[in-house]
Amino acid sequence: MVGGEAWAENPRLVIAEPWHGFVRLWAACRGGMGGIAHWPDAGGVNDQAAWVVDGFAALANAEALTEGERRKLADD
């Protein structure tokens, strides 16, 4: 299960390597508690490529959902 969705294969094995690199970039750029510590390009959010901002937001959302599920399981 990944994000509540069943996968026939491990996503690490079927997702293309450039996307793994993007997730590593997101992890390197975020701050504590999931906040953005710095952006990959110079400047602020308006200086970033739109797809990077959208991708970072999608990853942060997926992490928040996963963390919420982890907390529910820990409370049970």
Sequence and secondary structure as in RCSB ss.txt:
>XXXX:A:sequence
MVGGEAWAENPRLVIAEPWHGFVRLWAACRGGMGGIAHWPDAGGVNDQAAWVVDGFAALANAEALTEGERRKLAD
D
>XXXX:A:secstr
 BTTB  SS HHHHS HHHHHHHHHHHHHB GGG B   SSSSSGGGS HHHHHHHHHHHHHHHHHHHHHHHHHH
 
